[in-house]
Amino acid sequence: MWDRLRRVDPRVKVAGTRPLRRIDVWDRDISRRIAARPPGALDTAMKVLSPAANHSVLWFAVGAVLAARKGKGRKAATRGVLGIAGASLTANAVLKPLLPRRRPAARELPAYQTIDDPPTSSSFPSGHAASAAAFATAVALESPRLGLAVAPLAGAVAYSRVHVGVHWASDVLAGAALGSGVALLTQRWWPVRRSDEARARPVDTVDPLPAGRGLVMIVNPNAGEQGVDPGDDIEAELPQARVLRVRPGLDIGDQLEDALAQVDGWVRAVGVAGGDGTVGAVAAVAHRHGLPLVLVPAGTLNHFARDVGVYDLQEAVDASQAGEAVAVDLALVEAHPGRGEDPYSSEVTRTRWFLNTASIGSYPELVRLREKWQPRWGKWPAFVAALLTVLRRSERVEVKVEDRWHTVWFLFVGNGPYHPRGMVPAWRPTLDSGLLDVRWIRADVRFSRLRAFLALMLGALGHSRVYVQREVDHLDVELRVPGMLATDGEVVEEAGRYTFRVADKPIAVYRRDEEQWSGRDRPYLG
């Protein structure tokens, strides 16, 4: 870039060359000061650290350490790798060819500072600094604490490029600014969740359950890790609770109903330890009896428990003993198989409850593939791969919504508004809105699948003609050909008409009010 400007006809005044000359003078002054330093341990450290970050190997190693445990570390590592990919591509494939600049001359540096086999590409901007800043910024977005730990290493890598004489200081600053900007831009596709739990209004009418007194808890030993029965730990922590194991071949709701009938009179709450399918069945029983719910996440993904803000058994024990709970909506869908004169007759209507989402069309397959690939690739790459696979295989579905017929690839219904709007539904900011989040991808537009994918990649899905989103209190759907319904990711029904709505009354789910309990780090937004 500087050399290109110097080749301009000297008789022509070029705007902006004076500031660039000042930067050049500043760069050379910094490099001379570094070269004038006597040899020491810093030179050895920089000569080791700088090559270690070649091709972002250092950051991939740090990311692997962060991803070893689920939670903030894994999300931080995934966002960090995405940031590196964007920053590296922009710096090396776009800006370096467009803005060529000579690197510092090796002969101007003492031999104890230089590295073997220095790069020969354009000096501007520094790809190492861009990747380092992108990774550190991305990690900090997910976990400020981890970001503080990574930032000094990122700063050292960026400085090392000047110290070993392969970049000017302005190259490093530009690269760092680029990397941080790319990391911040990832929020457009993958927004950061600022709170670990969704907002919900407190319920002050639930009873404390000391040692589990008055609690009937059903446990699904097959819901989570194979060979692990959470019932043993629950019995130890809540010795006065009645703990049941799910019996094979028996409906979970029926089993719990039988248990409640046998102990009628002293039951204050029902509880569940399992995945979303088990939780949904028990939540329906809790709603029918007007009982609060003690929730212990014991499934594989535990979407509902994460939205509520209950992450382990200890949190459930603390909340139940304190008698603190929040109001949570339950959604239901009524399946009307017939298409006769009275398709809404109670004789043909079947009701399914769902905690998170329901869908018609190819969305269940998308969820299944995403969850299958997510442990290996992370949520966002897994979703992109699943979306491409499903859009390629999916078949059009004709549905009547809002008294109009639409041709869609799939229809998504969320129990409450999901965030982010205009993008891929990721989580719920609130649990008691009384609304349904309805989204679909149109199939009656030319190249709709390609357009949906490109819009998703550009972060503009909400502005695309092929994407539709509504928030409603109920939804009536008719299909020209009876189609499959999935609730919470499991295919459960086939019918020609469906009615979706939120239950008239929410249920109370035990959760600590963390504004009043200083023992937790996470903020409570209820």
N, C-alpha and C positions, 0 to 999 in steps of 0.2 A: 504493500500500500504506500509506504513512504517512498520506495524506489520508483513507483509508478508516478508519483507526484513530481519527483525530481526530474523525470524525463520530459515533463511539460516544457514548452518553449519558454526560456527564461525571460523573454520580452513580454510574456503574458502574465499578468498578476492573477494568481489562483486564490480564490477565497478559501480561507481555512488553513492555509499552509503555515501561518505563523503559530497557531496553537499546536500543530503537529510538530513543528520544529522545537517548540518548548518541551513537548513530551519527549522528543528524541534526546534533547540535552539532559533532561531529568533522568531518563533511562540510563544513559552512558555514565552519568555521575554516580548513580547507585551501583552499577556494575563495577566501576573503578574502586569504590569504597569497599565492596566485598572482596575484590581481587587483592586489595592491599592488606587484608587480614593475615596475620601470621598463621601457619599451619596449626591444626589442633583437632580435638575429637569431633568437633562440629563438622569438619570437612568429611571425615570418614562416615559419620551418620548420614549426611546428605547424599553422599555417593552411593550408599546402600539403599536409602529410602526412595530416592528418585526413580531408579530402575524398577524397584518393587511395585510401583504403581503403573508400569507399562501395561497397556491393554486392560487397565482397571483390575488386574489380578488381586491387588491388595484389597480393593473394595469388595470384590466378590468373596474373598476370604472373611472379611469382617461381616458381610451380609450373611454368610453361612453360619457364623457364630450367633448372630442375632436371631436367625430363623430357627435355631435349634429348639426353641421353646415357643409354644403358641402364644398368641396375644399380641401386645404392642410390638415386641421384638420382631415377630414374623411379618407383621404389616409394615413396620419400618424398613425391614430388609427388602421387601417386595417393592415398596415405593422407591427406595434408594436405587435398586437395579433399573427400574423404569426411568428414573431421572438420569442415570448414567447413559442409558441407551439414547435418550433424546439429546442430551448435551453433547455426547461424543459424535453423534450423527451430524448435528448442526455445526459443531466446531470443525471437524475433520473433512466432512463431505461437502459442506456449503461455504463456510467463511474462509477457510484456508485457501481454496482455489480462487475465490473472488478477491481476496485481500492479501496478496503475497507480500512477505516482508523477510528480509535477511535476518538470520540468527546472529547473535554476538560472535565475533571472531574468536576462535579457540586460542589463537596465539596471544591474545590479550589477557588470558587467565593463567595463573600458575598451574603446573601439572598436578599438584596435590588437590586441586579443586575440580578438575575436569573428569568426565566419565568416558569410558570406552564406548566406541560406536555411537557417537551422538547422532540425533535425528537430522535429516536433511530437508524435511518439508518446510512449509511456510512457518515462520515464527508466530504469526498472529492468527487467532488467539491461542493461548495455551490449552491444549486438550486435556492435559493432566489437571490443571487447575479447574477446568470446567467440570470434569468428572468428580473431582474431590468435593467441590462446592455443591454439585448436584446431589451427591450421596449424603453429605452432611445436612444439607437443608431438608432433603426429603425425610431423613430419619427424625430430624427435629420437629417436622410437621406432625408426625405420629406420636413421638415421645420426646418432649423437651429435655427430659433427663438423659436419655440416650444421645440426643443431639449434642448436649454439652460434653459428653464423653468422646464423641467422634470428632467434634470441631477442631480440637488442637492437632489431631493427626492430619486432618484435611488441610489446615493452615500450614503445617510443616511440609506436606507434599507440595503445596503451591509455592512456598518459599524456596524449596529445594531446586526448583527449575531455574530460578535466578542464580542461586548459589553455585550450581554446577555449570552455569554459563550457556544453557541451551535456550533460554528465553530472556527477553527484556521484562522489566517490572510491569510495564503497561500491558504486555501480553498476558501476564498472570492476572492482573486486575480485571481485564476484559473477559478472560476465561472464567474467572470466579463469578463475575456478574452474570455471564451467560448461564453457567451451571445453576446458580441460585434461581434465576428466572425460569429455567426449564422445570426445576423441581416444584416451584410454586405453581407453574402452569398445569402440573399433573392433577391439581385439584379440580380442574375443569372436567376431567373425565372420571376422576376418583376422589370425590370430596372427603375431607377429613371429618371424622366424627368427633365433635368437640366434647361430648359427654358419653360415658359408658352406658347410660341408661336413658330411656325415653322419659319425657315429662308425663306425669299423671297426677291427678288430684289425690291428696291423702284421704283415707277412710278411717274415721275415728271410732267406728262401732264394732271392731273386731276384738275378740278376747285374747289376752295373753295365754300362751300354752306352755307353762313351765314344765320342762322335761318331757314335753309332748302330750301333756294331759289333755284329753278331749280330742285327740287327733287320730283319724284313721288314714293310714298312708299305704298306697299300693306301689309296689316296686317292680319294674320290668328288668330282670337281670340280663336280658338279651339285647337291650337297647344300645349299650355303649361298647366299651372295650370287651373283647371276648374273654370269658373266664373271670370277670370282675363282677361281683354282686354287691352293689352299694347298700343293700339292705342290712348287712352286718354293721357297717358304720352308722347307719341311721338308728338302728336299735341301741347302739352304744351311746349315741348323743341324745336320743329321745326315748329313754327307757320306759316311759309311761304311755307311749303311743302304741296303737295296734298296727303292726306292720304286716302287710300281705304281699305275697309274691304272685305275679301274673301266672295263671295256669294255662298251659297250652290248650288250644282248641276252645277256650271260653272267652266270650267277649269281655273286654276290660270293663266297660261300663256296667254290664250285667253283674260281673263279679263284685264290683264296688257297691252296687245297689243291694246285693244280697248281704254284704257285710254291714251296711248301714241299717238294714232292717233288723239285724240281730242285736245291734247295740243302740237302738233308738232310745233317745232320752239323755245321753251324756255326750254326744258328738258335738263339738264346737267348730271343727274344720276338717276338711279332707286334704290329703296330700298326695303327691305323685313324684316319683323318681324315674325318669326315662326320657326318651326323645320326644319330639314334637307330636308324633302320632299318639303316643301314650298320654301325653299332657292334654291333648285335645279331647280325648275320650273322658278323662277325669274332670276337665274343666266343664264339660257339658253336664256332668252329674252335679258338680258344685253349683252350677247355675240353676238347675232344676230344684235343688233343695235350699237355695239361698245361703250356702255356706262359703266361707272364705277358703282360699287355696294356699297350701304350703307347697312351694315349688323347689325341687332339687334337680338341677341339670345333670342328667346321667346318660344323654344320648351322644351321638357323634358330633353334631353341629350345634344343637341347642339354640336355634334362632330366637325362639320366643323368650327363653330365659335370658339371653343376652339383651334383648330389647327391654325386658322388665328390669334388668339390672341385678339378677341373682346369678352368681358365677360359681358357687360351690355350696357344699352342705353347711359349712359354718355360717355363711350369710343367711341361709334359710333358718337355721337354729336361732341365730341372734334376733332376726326379725320376728319369728313366732313367739319367742320368749318376751320380747318387748311389746308385742301386740301392736305392731306398726304395719300398715298395708296401704296399697294404692288401688284405685279403680282402673280396671282394664276391660276394654270392649271385647266381646266375643262376636264373631260373624257367623252367619249360617247361610246355607244355600238349600233351597227346596227344589227337588228334581221332579218334574212332571213328565213322565214318559209318554203319556198318550197325547194325541193331537185331535181329540174328538171335540164334542160340543162343550164339554166341561173339563178342560185339562187341569184345572186347579182343584178338582175334587180331592177331598182328604183320602179317598180310597186309592188314589194313584200317586199321591205326593209322598216323597221320602225326604227327610231332613238330614243334612250333614252339617256339622259344626266345623269351623276352621279358625285357627289362631292367627295365621300369617297370611297366606295367599291361597287363592283358587284360580283355576285357569281352564280354558278350553282351547284345543288346537295343539300346537307343537311346543308350547311353553313348558309342560311337564318334562319333556325330553331334554330341553335346554337346561333346566334345573338339575336333572339327573346327571348329565354330562359334566356340567360345571362342578358339581359336588364330587364327582368321581375324579376329576383332574385337579381340583383345587389344592389338595394336600401336596401335590408334586410341583405345581406351577405357580400357585398363588391365585387369589380370587380373580383379579383383572385379566391376566393372560388366559386363565381357564375359561372365563366367560367369553372372551373373544373367540377362542377356539370352538367353544360349544355353540356360540351364535352362528359362526360360519357353517358348522356341521349341520345344525338344525335348519337353517335357512336353505341350505342346498337340498336337504331331504324332505322338507315339509310340504304338505299339501294344503291347498286353499280351503277355507271354511266359510260358508255363507251363514251369517248371523243377522238377526233382526234386533237392533238396539236403538232405543229412543224412537221407535216407530218407523225406523228406516232399515232397509237391508244393506248390509256391508259385506264385502268380501275381504277376509283378513287371513293373515298367517297364524295368528293366535290372539286370544283375548285374555288379559290379565286382570284379576280383581284382588286388591289388597285390603286387608282388614285394617283400615286407617290409612291416611295419606303417607306414602313412602317418600323418602328423600334419596337422591335429588330429583326434583321435578325436571321433566324434559330430558331425562337420561335413564340409565339403568336403575331400577328400584333397588336400593341397598339396605336401608333401615328406616325405622319409624321415629320421627322426632317426638311424637305424642301417642299415648295409648288409649285415650278416651275422647276422641274427636266425634264419634258417632257417624263417621263418614266412611265410604268405600273409595278406594283409589282404582280407577278403571283405565286401562291402557290397551291399545292394540296397534299392530302394524298392518297397514292396508296392503291388500294384494291386488287391487284393481288399478294400480298405477304402473306404467311401464318401468321395468327394471327396478321394481320396488325393493327387492331384497338387496341389490347392489347399492341403491340409494340409501337404504337404512344403514348398511354397514359403513359406507363412506361418511354419512352424517355422524355416526357414532365415533368414528376415528377423528373427526374434526371437532368433536365436542358440540355439535349443533343438532343433535337428534330432535330436541324440542322444537326446532324451527323447520323441520322437514315436513313435507306434504304427506309422507307415508306414516307419520307417527301421530297418534291421537291420544289425548289424556283428558279424563274427567274426574271430578270428585262429586259423588252423589250419595244420598242417604239410602237408596235402594236401586236395584237394577233388574229389569226383566229382559231375558235373552231367549230368543227362539232360533232354532237351527233348521235349515231346510232338510238336512239329513241328520238324524240323531247322532250325537257326538260324545266323546269321552270327557269327563270332568275329573280334574285332579285337585285335591286339597292338600295344602302343606307338602307338595311335591309327590304325593302318592295318588295314583289313578284309583278312583273309588266308585265311579258311577258312569252310566251311559243313559242319556235321555234326549228328548227333543225340545224341552223347554226347561229353563232354570230361572229361579228368582233368588237374587242375592240381597241380603240386608244385614244390618247390625242388630244384635239382640236388644230387646227393649231396655234391659238393665245390665250394667257391667257387673263383673264379679270382682271381689276384693282379693288381691294377691299380696301375701306378706312380703314386705320389702322395708328395709331400714330407711328412716328419714335421716339422710347423712348430713343435712344442715345442722342437726342437733346432736350428731354423734361424731366427735372429733377423731375417732379411731380409724377413719377411712381417708384415703387419699383422693378418691374420685369425688367431684362436685355433684351435688344433687340439684336438679333443675326443676323439681316438681313444685 
